[in-house]
Structures are given as C-alpha cells and as structure tokens.
Amino acid sequence: MIPIEFYKRAEKIYSSIDIDDTAFVAVTDFVRGKLWTGDKELIQGLLSKGYQRFITTEELHQDFLGKQKLKK
C-alpha cells in the first residue's frame, strides 16, 4: 500500500542509523505523521540527518501529564 519510493528513500538516507527502523521512517513519511520512538540512538541519528518528524515517548508522557493537570 505504501509506494516503494518511500522505502527506497528511507533506506538510502537512514539505513546507516538502523536498518530495522527504515520501514518505520518510510511509513511516517508516507502518512506525513510523526514517528513515535524512545530509541535515543535512533533519535540522535535522525537528527544528524536533519530528520525531525518524530516525537519521543518522554514528550508524549509530558503532554499527557499536562492534559491531566488541566482536567483537575
């Protein structure tokens, strides 16, 4: 369902970080979403390549806690 171009681009650019995460980057780019990860090595590798389309587990947790405070 995801065009092969997205996989090829992700593999070419990001496979040097972690080949196992290439498919996740391809899907993220295809849906124009954000990659949710807690993998610090992956985060640093993506940042070094200029990729910023991700959100960390810590950021999500902090967002959740902030919304919980607003409910009270």
mmJSON file of the N, C-alpha and C atoms, coordinates in Angstrom:
{"data_MODEL":{"atom_site":{
"group_PDB":["ATOM","ATOM","ATOM","ATOM","ATOM","ATOM","ATOM","ATOM","ATOM","ATOM","ATOM","ATOM","ATOM","ATOM","ATOM","ATOM","ATOM","ATOM","ATOM","ATOM","ATOM","ATOM","ATOM","ATOM","ATOM","ATOM","ATOM","ATOM","ATOM","ATOM","ATOM","ATOM","ATOM","ATOM","ATOM","ATOM","ATOM","ATOM","ATOM","ATOM","ATOM","ATOM","ATOM","ATOM","ATOM","ATOM","ATOM","ATOM","ATOM","ATOM","ATOM","ATOM","ATOM","ATOM","ATOM","ATOM","ATOM","ATOM","ATOM","ATOM","ATOM","ATOM","ATOM","ATOM","ATOM","ATOM","ATOM","ATOM","ATOM","ATOM","ATOM","ATOM","ATOM","ATOM","ATOM","ATOM","ATOM","ATOM","ATOM","ATOM","ATOM","ATOM","ATOM","ATOM","ATOM","ATOM","ATOM","ATOM","ATOM","ATOM","ATOM","ATOM","ATOM","ATOM","ATOM","ATOM","ATOM","ATOM","ATOM","ATOM","ATOM","ATOM","ATOM","ATOM","ATOM","ATOM","ATOM","ATOM","ATOM","ATOM","ATOM","ATOM","ATOM","ATOM","ATOM","ATOM","ATOM","ATOM","ATOM","ATOM","ATOM","ATOM","ATOM","ATOM","ATOM","ATOM","ATOM","ATOM","ATOM","ATOM","ATOM","ATOM","ATOM","ATOM","ATOM","ATOM","ATOM","ATOM","ATOM","ATOM","ATOM","ATOM","ATOM","ATOM","ATOM","ATOM","ATOM","ATOM","ATOM","ATOM","ATOM","ATOM","ATOM","ATOM","ATOM","ATOM","ATOM","ATOM","ATOM","ATOM","ATOM","ATOM","ATOM","ATOM","ATOM","ATOM","ATOM","ATOM","ATOM","ATOM","ATOM","ATOM","ATOM","ATOM","ATOM","ATOM","ATOM","ATOM","ATOM","ATOM","ATOM","ATOM","ATOM","ATOM","ATOM","ATOM","ATOM","ATOM","ATOM","ATOM","ATOM","ATOM","ATOM","ATOM","ATOM","ATOM","ATOM","ATOM","ATOM","ATOM","ATOM","ATOM","ATOM","ATOM","ATOM","ATOM","ATOM","ATOM","ATOM","ATOM","ATOM","ATOM","ATOM","ATOM","ATOM","ATOM"],
"id":[1,2,3,4,5,6,7,8,9,10,11,12,13,14,15,16,17,18,19,20,21,22,23,24,25,26,27,28,29,30,31,32,33,34,35,36,37,38,39,40,41,42,43,44,45,46,47,48,49,50,51,52,53,54,55,56,57,58,59,60,61,62,63,64,65,66,67,68,69,70,71,72,73,74,75,76,77,78,79,80,81,82,83,84,85,86,87,88,89,90,91,92,93,94,95,96,97,98,99,100,101,102,103,104,105,106,107,108,109,110,111,112,113,114,115,116,117,118,119,120,121,122,123,124,125,126,127,128,129,130,131,132,133,134,135,136,137,138,139,140,141,142,143,144,145,146,147,148,149,150,151,152,153,154,155,156,157,158,159,160,161,162,163,164,165,166,167,168,169,170,171,172,173,174,175,176,177,178,179,180,181,182,183,184,185,186,187,188,189,190,191,192,193,194,195,196,197,198,199,200,201,202,203,204,205,206,207,208,209,210,211,212,213,214,215,216],
"type_symbol":["N","C","C","N","C","C","N","C","C","N","C","C","N","C","C","N","C","C","N","C","C","N","C","C","N","C","C","N","C","C","N","C","C","N","C","C","N","C","C","N","C","C","N","C","C","N","C","C","N","C","C","N","C","C","N","C","C","N","C","C","N","C","C","N","C","C","N","C","C","N","C","C","N","C","C","N","C","C","N","C","C","N","C","C","N","C","C","N","C","C","N","C","C","N","C","C","N","C","C","N","C","C","N","C","C","N","C","C","N","C","C","N","C","C","N","C","C","N","C","C","N","C","C","N","C","C","N","C","C","N","C","C","N","C","C","N","C","C","N","C","C","N","C","C","N","C","C","N","C","C","N","C","C","N","C","C","N","C","C","N","C","C","N","C","C","N","C","C","N","C","C","N","C","C","N","C","C","N","C","C","N","C","C","N","C","C","N","C","C","N","C","C","N","C","C","N","C","C","N","C","C","N","C","C","N","C","C","N","C","C","N","C","C","N","C","C"],
"label_atom_id":["N","CA","C","N","CA","C","N","CA","C","N","CA","C","N","CA","C","N","CA","C","N","CA","C","N","CA","C","N","CA","C","N","CA","C","N","CA","C","N","CA","C","N","CA","C","N","CA","C","N","CA","C","N","CA","C","N","CA","C","N","CA","C","N","CA","C","N","CA","C","N","CA","C","N","CA","C","N","CA","C","N","CA","C","N","CA","C","N","CA","C","N","CA","C","N","CA","C","N","CA","C","N","CA","C","N","CA","C","N","CA","C","N","CA","C","N","CA","C","N","CA","C","N","CA","C","N","CA","C","N","CA","C","N","CA","C","N","CA","C","N","CA","C","N","CA","C","N","CA","C","N","CA","C","N","CA","C","N","CA","C","N","CA","C","N","CA","C","N","CA","C","N","CA","C","N","CA","C","N","CA","C","N","CA","C","N","CA","C","N","CA","C","N","CA","C","N","CA","C","N","CA","C","N","CA","C","N","CA","C","N","CA","C","N","CA","C","N","CA","C","N","CA","C","N","CA","C","N","CA","C","N","CA","C","N","CA","C","N","CA","C","N","CA","C","N","CA","C","N","CA","C"],
"label_alt_id":[null,null,null,null,null,null,null,null,null,null,null,null,null,null,null,null,null,null,null,null,null,null,null,null,null,null,null,null,null,null,null,null,null,null,null,null,null,null,null,null,null,null,null,null,null,null,null,null,null,null,null,null,null,null,null,null,null,null,null,null,null,null,null,null,null,null,null,null,null,null,null,null,null,null,null,null,null,null,null,null,null,null,null,null,null,null,null,null,null,null,null,null,null,null,null,null,null,null,null,null,null,null,null,null,null,null,null,null,null,null,null,null,null,null,null,null,null,null,null,null,null,null,null,null,null,null,null,null,null,null,null,null,null,null,null,null,null,null,null,null,null,null,null,null,null,null,null,null,null,null,null,null,null,null,null,null,null,null,null,null,null,null,null,null,null,null,null,null,null,null,null,null,null,null,null,null,null,null,null,null,null,null,null,null,null,null,null,null,null,null,null,null,null,null,null,null,null,null,null,null,null,null,null,null,null,null,null,null,null,null,null,null,null,null,null,null],
"label_comp_id":["MET","MET","MET","ILE","ILE","ILE","PRO","PRO","PRO","ILE","ILE","ILE","GLU","GLU","GLU","PHE","PHE","PHE","TYR","TYR","TYR","LYS","LYS","LYS","ARG","ARG","ARG","ALA","ALA","ALA","GLU","GLU","GLU","LYS","LYS","LYS","ILE","ILE","ILE","TYR","TYR","TYR","SER","SER","SER","SER","SER","SER","ILE","ILE","ILE","ASP","ASP","ASP","ILE","ILE","ILE","ASP","ASP","ASP","ASP","ASP","ASP","THR","THR","THR","ALA","ALA","ALA","PHE","PHE","PHE","VAL","VAL","VAL","ALA","ALA","ALA","VAL","VAL","VAL","THR","THR","THR","ASP","ASP","ASP","PHE","PHE","PHE","VAL","VAL","VAL","ARG","ARG","ARG","GLY","GLY","GLY","LYS","LYS","LYS","LEU","LEU","LEU","TRP","TRP","TRP","THR","THR","THR","GLY","GLY","GLY","ASP","ASP","ASP","LYS","LYS","LYS","GLU","GLU","GLU","LEU","LEU","LEU","ILE","ILE","ILE","GLN","GLN","GLN","GLY","GLY","GLY","LEU","LEU","LEU","LEU","LEU","LEU","SER","SER","SER","LYS","LYS","LYS","GLY","GLY","GLY","TYR","TYR","TYR","GLN","GLN","GLN","ARG","ARG","ARG","PHE","PHE","PHE","ILE","ILE","ILE","THR","THR","THR","THR","THR","THR","GLU","GLU","GLU","GLU","GLU","GLU","LEU","LEU","LEU","HIS","HIS","HIS","GLN","GLN","GLN","ASP","ASP","ASP","PHE","PHE","PHE","LEU","LEU","LEU","GLY","GLY","GLY","LYS","LYS","LYS","GLN","GLN","GLN","LYS","LYS","LYS","LEU","LEU","LEU","LYS","LYS","LYS","LYS","LYS","LYS"],
"label_asym_id":["A","A","A","A","A","A","A","A","A","A","A","A","A","A","A","A","A","A","A","A","A","A","A","A","A","A","A","A","A","A","A","A","A","A","A","A","A","A","A","A","A","A","A","A","A","A","A","A","A","A","A","A","A","A","A","A","A","A","A","A","A","A","A","A","A","A","A","A","A","A","A","A","A","A","A","A","A","A","A","A","A","A","A","A","A","A","A","A","A","A","A","A","A","A","A","A","A","A","A","A","A","A","A","A","A","A","A","A","A","A","A","A","A","A","A","A","A","A","A","A","A","A","A","A","A","A","A","A","A","A","A","A","A","A","A","A","A","A","A","A","A","A","A","A","A","A","A","A","A","A","A","A","A","A","A","A","A","A","A","A","A","A","A","A","A","A","A","A","A","A","A","A","A","A","A","A","A","A","A","A","A","A","A","A","A","A","A","A","A","A","A","A","A","A","A","A","A","A","A","A","A","A","A","A","A","A","A","A","A","A","A","A","A","A","A","A"],
"label_entity_id":["1","1","1","1","1","1","1","1","1","1","1","1","1","1","1","1","1","1","1","1","1","1","1","1","1","1","1","1","1","1","1","1","1","1","1","1","1","1","1","1","1","1","1","1","1","1","1","1","1","1","1","1","1","1","1","1","1","1","1","1","1","1","1","1","1","1","1","1","1","1","1","1","1","1","1","1","1","1","1","1","1","1","1","1","1","1","1","1","1","1","1","1","1","1","1","1","1","1","1","1","1","1","1","1","1","1","1","1","1","1","1","1","1","1","1","1","1","1","1","1","1","1","1","1","1","1","1","1","1","1","1","1","1","1","1","1","1","1","1","1","1","1","1","1","1","1","1","1","1","1","1","1","1","1","1","1","1","1","1","1","1","1","1","1","1","1","1","1","1","1","1","1","1","1","1","1","1","1","1","1","1","1","1","1","1","1","1","1","1","1","1","1","1","1","1","1","1","1","1","1","1","1","1","1","1","1","1","1","1","1","1","1","1","1","1","1"],
"label_seq_id":[1,1,1,2,2,2,3,3,3,4,4,4,5,5,5,6,6,6,7,7,7,8,8,8,9,9,9,10,10,10,11,11,11,12,12,12,13,13,13,14,14,14,15,15,15,16,16,16,17,17,17,18,18,18,19,19,19,20,20,20,21,21,21,22,22,22,23,23,23,24,24,24,25,25,25,26,26,26,27,27,27,28,28,28,29,29,29,30,30,30,31,31,31,32,32,32,33,33,33,34,34,34,35,35,35,36,36,36,37,37,37,38,38,38,39,39,39,40,40,40,41,41,41,42,42,42,43,43,43,44,44,44,45,45,45,46,46,46,47,47,47,48,48,48,49,49,49,50,50,50,51,51,51,52,52,52,53,53,53,54,54,54,55,55,55,56,56,56,57,57,57,58,58,58,59,59,59,60,60,60,61,61,61,62,62,62,63,63,63,64,64,64,65,65,65,66,66,66,67,67,67,68,68,68,69,69,69,70,70,70,71,71,71,72,72,72],
"pdbx_PDB_ins_code":[null,null,null,null,null,null,null,null,null,null,null,null,null,null,null,null,null,null,null,null,null,null,null,null,null,null,null,null,null,null,null,null,null,null,null,null,null,null,null,null,null,null,null,null,null,null,null,null,null,null,null,null,null,null,null,null,null,null,null,null,null,null,null,null,null,null,null,null,null,null,null,null,null,null,null,null,null,null,null,null,null,null,null,null,null,null,null,null,null,null,null,null,null,null,null,null,null,null,null,null,null,null,null,null,null,null,null,null,null,null,null,null,null,null,null,null,null,null,null,null,null,null,null,null,null,null,null,null,null,null,null,null,null,null,null,null,null,null,null,null,null,null,null,null,null,null,null,null,null,null,null,null,null,null,null,null,null,null,null,null,null,null,null,null,null,null,null,null,null,null,null,null,null,null,null,null,null,null,null,null,null,null,null,null,null,null,null,null,null,null,null,null,null,null,null,null,null,null,null,null,null,null,null,null,null,null,null,null,null,null,null,null,null,null,null,null],
"Cartn_x":[0.809,0.0,0.861,2.048,2.942,3.875,3.93,4.777,6.239,6.851,8.221,9.215,8.885,9.791,10.06,9.047,9.215,10.206,10.13,11.07,12.486,12.6,13.929,14.585,13.797,14.347,14.781,13.925,14.253,15.482,15.558,16.71,17.999,17.934,19.125,19.64,18.741,19.148,19.387,18.518,18.508,18.993,19.282,19.675,21.0,21.815,23.089,22.868,21.679,21.356,20.954,19.898,19.417,18.504,18.985,18.244,16.863,16.736,15.451,14.39,14.791,13.84,13.485,14.079,13.836,12.358,11.685,10.263,9.42,9.777,9.021,9.149,10.346,10.564,9.787,9.796,9.07,7.571,7.015,5.582,5.282,6.125,5.942,5.929,6.86,6.915,5.683,5.261,4.109,2.837,2.622,1.397,1.573,2.789,3.121,2.831,3.218,2.976,4.26,4.232,5.413,5.726,6.983,7.462,7.582,6.894,6.954,8.076,9.064,10.191,10.79,11.329,12.083,13.541,13.884,15.226,16.168,16.975,17.852,18.881,19.363,20.32,19.647,18.43,17.683,17.42,17.003,16.713,17.952,19.096,20.334,20.723,20.545,20.862,19.959,18.662,17.722,18.037,18.312,18.654,19.912,20.887,22.13,21.905,20.813,20.463,19.452,19.082,18.145,16.676,16.426,15.049,14.461,13.307,12.712,11.263,10.821,9.433,9.259,9.547,9.381,8.971,8.457,8.12,8.603,9.16,9.706,8.639,8.879,7.987,7.923,9.044,9.085,8.198,8.258,7.417,5.934,5.583,4.184,3.74,4.6,4.279,4.062,4.949,4.81,3.532,3.195,1.954,0.75,0.786,-0.291,-0.448,0.676,0.619,0.064,0.455,-0.049,-1.552,-2.057,-3.503,-4.252,-3.619,-4.254,-4.398,-3.383,-3.449,-4.589,-4.807,-5.879,-7.264,-7.397,-8.685,-9.086,-8.099,-8.371,-8.872],
"Cartn_y":[-1.189,0.0,1.266,1.16,2.32,2.224,3.272,3.235,2.924,2.144,1.68,2.841,3.977,5.124,5.58,5.455,5.869,4.955,3.658,2.715,2.945,3.151,3.359,4.62,5.689,6.944,6.771,6.164,5.954,5.068,4.034,3.127,3.847,4.629,5.343,6.322,7.039,8.092,7.586,6.699,6.38,4.987,4.133,2.761,2.711,3.74,3.754,3.936,4.397,4.573,3.224,2.642,1.322,0.789,-0.166,-0.71,-1.22,-1.676,-2.198,-1.11,0.138,1.245,1.905,1.458,2.061,2.043,0.927,0.829,1.809,2.027,2.959,4.386,4.752,6.081,6.212,5.183,5.212,5.409,4.687,4.817,6.214,6.699,8.037,9.092,9.0,9.963,9.845,8.63,8.421,9.038,8.86,9.381,10.822,11.354,12.709,12.861,11.842,11.827,12.046,11.599,11.648,10.235,9.933,8.647,8.705,7.805,7.753,6.802,7.315,6.478,6.931,5.979,6.247,5.857,5.437,4.964,6.156,6.407,7.578,7.547,6.366,6.244,6.608,6.133,6.464,7.966,8.544,9.982,10.784,10.455,11.173,10.987,9.778,9.511,10.277,10.308,11.053,12.547,13.064,14.485,14.815,13.914,14.157,14.209,13.595,13.608,14.711,15.496,16.587,16.183,14.978,14.471,14.858,15.523,15.971,15.533,14.644,14.201,13.032,13.289,12.254,12.906,12.108,12.55,11.458,11.879,10.907,10.454,9.325,8.817,9.818,10.409,11.397,12.604,13.081,14.22,13.873,12.679,12.248,12.147,11.635,11.487,12.856,13.794,15.143,15.81,15.608,16.149,15.558,14.265,13.581,14.137,14.286,14.814,16.232,17.038,18.405,18.441,17.534,17.477,16.965,16.088,15.597,16.723,17.593,18.72,19.67,19.846,20.734,20.207,18.889,18.269,18.48,18.671,18.777,20.126],
"Cartn_z":[0.0,0.0,0.0,0.521,0.547,-0.659,-1.457,-2.65,-2.304,-3.145,-2.93,-2.828,-3.462,-3.417,-1.979,-1.127,0.266,0.988,0.7,1.311,0.797,-0.509,-1.1,-0.548,-0.447,0.08,1.536,2.327,3.744,3.891,3.084,3.169,2.776,1.713,1.239,2.285,2.916,3.836,5.256,5.743,7.167,7.547,6.571,6.909,7.68,7.548,8.286,9.783,10.166,11.584,12.161,11.58,12.0,10.904,10.158,9.023,9.434,10.672,11.141,11.275,11.372,11.521,10.197,9.111,7.808,7.438,7.671,7.316,8.125,9.388,10.223,9.696,9.246,8.678,7.369,6.551,5.282,5.514,6.437,6.745,7.291,8.18,8.746,7.652,6.731,5.633,4.74,4.459,3.594,4.175,5.468,6.087,6.581,6.398,6.855,8.351,9.076,10.51,11.284,12.522,13.37,13.846,13.864,14.334,15.856,16.536,17.992,18.379,19.104,19.494,20.826,21.517,22.73,22.546,21.335,20.996,20.837,21.84,21.845,20.713,20.387,19.283,17.96,17.763,16.548,16.488,17.597,17.644,17.24,17.826,17.505,16.039,15.547,14.147,13.199,13.51,12.67,12.7,13.888,14.0,13.203,13.222,12.484,10.975,10.522,9.097,8.778,9.801,9.582,9.648,10.098,10.184,11.531,11.494,12.748,12.888,12.044,12.066,13.041,14.302,15.323,16.629,17.522,18.874,19.82,20.935,21.875,22.865,23.461,24.499,25.646,25.985,27.064,26.74,25.499,25.099,25.189,24.75,24.846,26.3,27.144,28.555,29.194,28.898,29.439,28.942,27.691,27.129,27.851,28.082,28.794,30.208,30.915,32.275,32.295,31.318,31.229,31.015,30.209,29.964,31.185,31.937,33.16,34.19,34.267,35.198,34.815,33.515,33.055,33.394,33.468,33.789,35.239,36.113,37.55,37.933],
"occupancy":[1.0,1.0,1.0,1.0,1.0,1.0,1.0,1.0,1.0,1.0,1.0,1.0,1.0,1.0,1.0,1.0,1.0,1.0,1.0,1.0,1.0,1.0,1.0,1.0,1.0,1.0,1.0,1.0,1.0,1.0,1.0,1.0,1.0,1.0,1.0,1.0,1.0,1.0,1.0,1.0,1.0,1.0,1.0,1.0,1.0,1.0,1.0,1.0,1.0,1.0,1.0,1.0,1.0,1.0,1.0,1.0,1.0,1.0,1.0,1.0,1.0,1.0,1.0,1.0,1.0,1.0,1.0,1.0,1.0,1.0,1.0,1.0,1.0,1.0,1.0,1.0,1.0,1.0,1.0,1.0,1.0,1.0,1.0,1.0,1.0,1.0,1.0,1.0,1.0,1.0,1.0,1.0,1.0,1.0,1.0,1.0,1.0,1.0,1.0,1.0,1.0,1.0,1.0,1.0,1.0,1.0,1.0,1.0,1.0,1.0,1.0,1.0,1.0,1.0,1.0,1.0,1.0,1.0,1.0,1.0,1.0,1.0,1.0,1.0,1.0,1.0,1.0,1.0,1.0,1.0,1.0,1.0,1.0,1.0,1.0,1.0,1.0,1.0,1.0,1.0,1.0,1.0,1.0,1.0,1.0,1.0,1.0,1.0,1.0,1.0,1.0,1.0,1.0,1.0,1.0,1.0,1.0,1.0,1.0,1.0,1.0,1.0,1.0,1.0,1.0,1.0,1.0,1.0,1.0,1.0,1.0,1.0,1.0,1.0,1.0,1.0,1.0,1.0,1.0,1.0,1.0,1.0,1.0,1.0,1.0,1.0,1.0,1.0,1.0,1.0,1.0,1.0,1.0,1.0,1.0,1.0,1.0,1.0,1.0,1.0,1.0,1.0,1.0,1.0,1.0,1.0,1.0,1.0,1.0,1.0,1.0,1.0,1.0,1.0,1.0,1.0],
"B_iso_or_equiv":[0.0,0.0,0.0,0.0,0.0,0.0,0.0,0.0,0.0,0.0,0.0,0.0,0.0,0.0,0.0,0.0,0.0,0.0,0.0,0.0,0.0,0.0,0.0,0.0,0.0,0.0,0.0,0.0,0.0,0.0,0.0,0.0,0.0,0.0,0.0,0.0,0.0,0.0,0.0,0.0,0.0,0.0,0.0,0.0,0.0,0.0,0.0,0.0,0.0,0.0,0.0,0.0,0.0,0.0,0.0,0.0,0.0,0.0,0.0,0.0,0.0,0.0,0.0,0.0,0.0,0.0,0.0,0.0,0.0,0.0,0.0,0.0,0.0,0.0,0.0,0.0,0.0,0.0,0.0,0.0,0.0,0.0,0.0,0.0,0.0,0.0,0.0,0.0,0.0,0.0,0.0,0.0,0.0,0.0,0.0,0.0,0.0,0.0,0.0,0.0,0.0,0.0,0.0,0.0,0.0,0.0,0.0,0.0,0.0,0.0,0.0,0.0,0.0,0.0,0.0,0.0,0.0,0.0,0.0,0.0,0.0,0.0,0.0,0.0,0.0,0.0,0.0,0.0,0.0,0.0,0.0,0.0,0.0,0.0,0.0,0.0,0.0,0.0,0.0,0.0,0.0,0.0,0.0,0.0,0.0,0.0,0.0,0.0,0.0,0.0,0.0,0.0,0.0,0.0,0.0,0.0,0.0,0.0,0.0,0.0,0.0,0.0,0.0,0.0,0.0,0.0,0.0,0.0,0.0,0.0,0.0,0.0,0.0,0.0,0.0,0.0,0.0,0.0,0.0,0.0,0.0,0.0,0.0,0.0,0.0,0.0,0.0,0.0,0.0,0.0,0.0,0.0,0.0,0.0,0.0,0.0,0.0,0.0,0.0,0.0,0.0,0.0,0.0,0.0,0.0,0.0,0.0,0.0,0.0,0.0,0.0,0.0,0.0,0.0,0.0,0.0],
"pdbx_formal_charge":[null,null,null,null,null,null,null,null,null,null,null,null,null,null,null,null,null,null,null,null,null,null,null,null,null,null,null,null,null,null,null,null,null,null,null,null,null,null,null,null,null,null,null,null,null,null,null,null,null,null,null,null,null,null,null,null,null,null,null,null,null,null,null,null,null,null,null,null,null,null,null,null,null,null,null,null,null,null,null,null,null,null,null,null,null,null,null,null,null,null,null,null,null,null,null,null,null,null,null,null,null,null,null,null,null,null,null,null,null,null,null,null,null,null,null,null,null,null,null,null,null,null,null,null,null,null,null,null,null,null,null,null,null,null,null,null,null,null,null,null,null,null,null,null,null,null,null,null,null,null,null,null,null,null,null,null,null,null,null,null,null,null,null,null,null,null,null,null,null,null,null,null,null,null,null,null,null,null,null,null,null,null,null,null,null,null,null,null,null,null,null,null,null,null,null,null,null,null,null,null,null,null,null,null,null,null,null,null,null,null,null,null,null,null,null,null],
"auth_seq_id":[1,1,1,2,2,2,3,3,3,4,4,4,5,5,5,6,6,6,7,7,7,8,8,8,9,9,9,10,10,10,11,11,11,12,12,12,13,13,13,14,14,14,15,15,15,16,16,16,17,17,17,18,18,18,19,19,19,20,20,20,21,21,21,22,22,22,23,23,23,24,24,24,25,25,25,26,26,26,27,27,27,28,28,28,29,29,29,30,30,30,31,31,31,32,32,32,33,33,33,34,34,34,35,35,35,36,36,36,37,37,37,38,38,38,39,39,39,40,40,40,41,41,41,42,42,42,43,43,43,44,44,44,45,45,45,46,46,46,47,47,47,48,48,48,49,49,49,50,50,50,51,51,51,52,52,52,53,53,53,54,54,54,55,55,55,56,56,56,57,57,57,58,58,58,59,59,59,60,60,60,61,61,61,62,62,62,63,63,63,64,64,64,65,65,65,66,66,66,67,67,67,68,68,68,69,69,69,70,70,70,71,71,71,72,72,72],
"auth_comp_id":["MET","MET","MET","ILE","ILE","ILE","PRO","PRO","PRO","ILE","ILE","ILE","GLU","GLU","GLU","PHE","PHE","PHE","TYR","TYR","TYR","LYS","LYS","LYS","ARG","ARG","ARG","ALA","ALA","ALA","GLU","GLU","GLU","LYS","LYS","LYS","ILE","ILE","ILE","TYR","TYR","TYR","SER","SER","SER","SER","SER","SER","ILE","ILE","ILE","ASP","ASP","ASP","ILE","ILE","ILE","ASP","ASP","ASP","ASP","ASP","ASP","THR","THR","THR","ALA","ALA","ALA","PHE","PHE","PHE","VAL","VAL","VAL","ALA","ALA","ALA","VAL","VAL","VAL","THR","THR","THR","ASP","ASP","ASP","PHE","PHE","PHE","VAL","VAL","VAL","ARG","ARG","ARG","GLY","GLY","GLY","LYS","LYS","LYS","LEU","LEU","LEU","TRP","TRP","TRP","THR","THR","THR","GLY","GLY","GLY","ASP","ASP","ASP","LYS","LYS","LYS","GLU","GLU","GLU","LEU","LEU","LEU","ILE","ILE","ILE","GLN","GLN","GLN","GLY","GLY","GLY","LEU","LEU","LEU","LEU","LEU","LEU","SER","SER","SER","LYS","LYS","LYS","GLY","GLY","GLY","TYR","TYR","TYR","GLN","GLN","GLN","ARG","ARG","ARG","PHE","PHE","PHE","ILE","ILE","ILE","THR","THR","THR","THR","THR","THR","GLU","GLU","GLU","GLU","GLU","GLU","LEU","LEU","LEU","HIS","HIS","HIS","GLN","GLN","GLN","ASP","ASP","ASP","PHE","PHE","PHE","LEU","LEU","LEU","GLY","GLY","GLY","LYS","LYS","LYS","GLN","GLN","GLN","LYS","LYS","LYS","LEU","LEU","LEU","LYS","LYS","LYS","LYS","LYS","LYS"],
"auth_asym_id":["A","A","A","A","A","A","A","A","A","A","A","A","A","A","A","A","A","A","A","A","A","A","A","A","A","A","A","A","A","A","A","A","A","A","A","A","A","A","A","A","A","A","A","A","A","A","A","A","A","A","A","A","A","A","A","A","A","A","A","A","A","A","A","A","A","A","A","A","A","A","A","A","A","A","A","A","A","A","A","A","A","A","A","A","A","A","A","A","A","A","A","A","A","A","A","A","A","A","A","A","A","A","A","A","A","A","A","A","A","A","A","A","A","A","A","A","A","A","A","A","A","A","A","A","A","A","A","A","A","A","A","A","A","A","A","A","A","A","A","A","A","A","A","A","A","A","A","A","A","A","A","A","A","A","A","A","A","A","A","A","A","A","A","A","A","A","A","A","A","A","A","A","A","A","A","A","A","A","A","A","A","A","A","A","A","A","A","A","A","A","A","A","A","A","A","A","A","A","A","A","A","A","A","A","A","A","A","A","A","A","A","A","A","A","A","A"],
"auth_atom_id":["N","CA","C","N","CA","C","N","CA","C","N","CA","C","N","CA","C","N","CA","C","N","CA","C","N","CA","C","N","CA","C","N","CA","C","N","CA","C","N","CA","C","N","CA","C","N","CA","C","N","CA","C","N","CA","C","N","CA","C","N","CA","C","N","CA","C","N","CA","C","N","CA","C","N","CA","C","N","CA","C","N","CA","C","N","CA","C","N","CA","C","N","CA","C","N","CA","C","N","CA","C","N","CA","C","N","CA","C","N","CA","C","N","CA","C","N","CA","C","N","CA","C","N","CA","C","N","CA","C","N","CA","C","N","CA","C","N","CA","C","N","CA","C","N","CA","C","N","CA","C","N","CA","C","N","CA","C","N","CA","C","N","CA","C","N","CA","C","N","CA","C","N","CA","C","N","CA","C","N","CA","C","N","CA","C","N","CA","C","N","CA","C","N","CA","C","N","CA","C","N","CA","C","N","CA","C","N","CA","C","N","CA","C","N","CA","C","N","CA","C","N","CA","C","N","CA","C","N","CA","C","N","CA","C","N","CA","C","N","CA","C","N","CA","C","N","CA","C","N","CA","C"],
"pdbx_PDB_model_num":[1,1,1,1,1,1,1,1,1,1,1,1,1,1,1,1,1,1,1,1,1,1,1,1,1,1,1,1,1,1,1,1,1,1,1,1,1,1,1,1,1,1,1,1,1,1,1,1,1,1,1,1,1,1,1,1,1,1,1,1,1,1,1,1,1,1,1,1,1,1,1,1,1,1,1,1,1,1,1,1,1,1,1,1,1,1,1,1,1,1,1,1,1,1,1,1,1,1,1,1,1,1,1,1,1,1,1,1,1,1,1,1,1,1,1,1,1,1,1,1,1,1,1,1,1,1,1,1,1,1,1,1,1,1,1,1,1,1,1,1,1,1,1,1,1,1,1,1,1,1,1,1,1,1,1,1,1,1,1,1,1,1,1,1,1,1,1,1,1,1,1,1,1,1,1,1,1,1,1,1,1,1,1,1,1,1,1,1,1,1,1,1,1,1,1,1,1,1,1,1,1,1,1,1,1,1,1,1,1,1,1,1,1,1,1,1]
}}}
